[in-house]
């Protein structure tokens, strides 16, 4: 039987995360037959199952596959409880205070420092480059990690489900994704991975007003009035991304041995196997593969504002989030690594086909694809969200806060909006 385990598991996870549970179970059942010792399969089967008995059985199978699975233990204990209990710890609120007057500070990326909202003085910060701070995936998946996002407070939007952090002085805030009112939820999520890096905003409010006014063929003053009248909303948000690096090898299948050759520093053909039985393998390096770690923004919208300059990201410090909102990641590292494995395979196959080296992807089996030395980072990338009030998601424009690149928009709603403004 021809298969790719990560492809099947990845499809099952995507279906489960989007509520298509019957489809998810179909893929996850197949993945469980291929690799019954993989606890992630059983955890996602428990998520997709409807009955308590089925969930319990899958969680027990996950523990049998990995007796040290913390997630399976916690979920099984919760399932067996007859009363609801709260295990969350209160959020730790941290307000960065000015050393001169005690006023509240906000990070200013232009000044690379903490700007006091009261006296105006700036406290400089040293932000180191984080491009080389890769973490090895295999060992890190076994560890527990600490909290990060609750520099100030946390909210969950009742309308769209987005989870963000923000200043604790705000009892209610506007969701940057859908503009709904949100009530803060003062509870922390344990064992979150801390970000490795952050790319501070390079484009600020005035820059964005000029970009949007030009795109909509409006005067900046008129656009400002629309924002002041709450007909258009303008929000800044740091979005979480997992980035992955790795080395991918795909077995060549042309009916003959391809001799070793170096195409570039990132791509080559090597020989593997015993003498007289060596096989040709295409090998390539995949660097900074991005996987969006939440669900608030469609993938095609995010992809339309790529690329980000990932070589210039700074080492994460909590102070950099002071005064800014950041979306909390919702995709676990283990699940993101599955998605990354599949994407790395796709990237490598596209590169290899340009070299005319082998077969169709549908003919690949698991042993034909190998991924080595996977490392990861969790980073926060800056995005502006411009949204027409009381309109559907198609009216939302994303703007890369690092480069100013805007997402594609649908001409239908934009034409209607321009007519509305006349």
HELIX and SHEET records of a PDB file:
HELIX    1   1 UNK A    5  UNK A   17  1                                  13    
HELIX    2   2 UNK A   21  UNK A   34  1                                  14    
HELIX    3   3 UNK A   39  UNK A   48  1                                  10    
HELIX    4   4 UNK A   52  UNK A   65  1                                  14    
HELIX    5   5 UNK A   70  UNK A   80  1                                  11    
HELIX    6   6 UNK A  137  UNK A  140  1                                   4    
HELIX    7   7 UNK A  205  UNK A  216  1                                  12    
HELIX    8   8 UNK A  220  UNK A  228  1                                   9    
HELIX    9   9 UNK A  299  UNK A  303  1                                   5    
HELIX   10  10 UNK A  310  UNK A  312  5                                   3    
HELIX   11  11 UNK A  318  UNK A  321  5                                   4    
HELIX   12  12 UNK A  333  UNK A  354  1                                  22    
HELIX   13  13 UNK A  361  UNK A  363  5                                   3    
HELIX   14  14 UNK A  366  UNK A  368  5                                   3    
HELIX   15  15 UNK A  393  UNK A  395  5                                   3    
HELIX   16  16 UNK A  411  UNK A  421  1                                  11    
SHEET    1   A 3 UNK A 105  UNK A 108  0                                        
SHEET    2   A 3 UNK A 113  UNK A 116 -1                                        
SHEET    3   A 3 UNK A 122  UNK A 124 -1                                        
SHEET    1   B 4 UNK A 135  UNK A 136  0                                        
SHEET    2   B 4 UNK A 369  UNK A 388 -1                                        
SHEET    3   B 4 UNK A 197  UNK A 199  1                                        
SHEET    4   B 4 UNK A 314  UNK A 315 -1                                        
SHEET    1   C 6 UNK A 135  UNK A 136  0                                        
SHEET    2   C 6 UNK A 369  UNK A 388 -1                                        
SHEET    3   C 6 UNK A 232  UNK A 251 -1                                        
SHEET    4   C 6 UNK A 279  UNK A 292 -1                                        
SHEET    5   C 6 UNK A 267  UNK A 272 -1                                        
SHEET    6   C 6 UNK A 261  UNK A 264 -1                                        
SHEET    1   D 3 UNK A 135  UNK A 136  0                                        
SHEET    2   D 3 UNK A 369  UNK A 388 -1                                        
SHEET    3   D 3 UNK A 396  UNK A 400 -1                                        
SHEET    1   E 3 UNK A 153  UNK A 156  0                                        
SHEET    2   E 3 UNK A 163  UNK A 166 -1                                        
SHEET    3   E 3 UNK A 326  UNK A 327 -1                                        
SHEET    1   F 2 UNK A 172  UNK A 174  0                                        
SHEET    2   F 2 UNK A 181  UNK A 183 -1                                        
END                                                                             
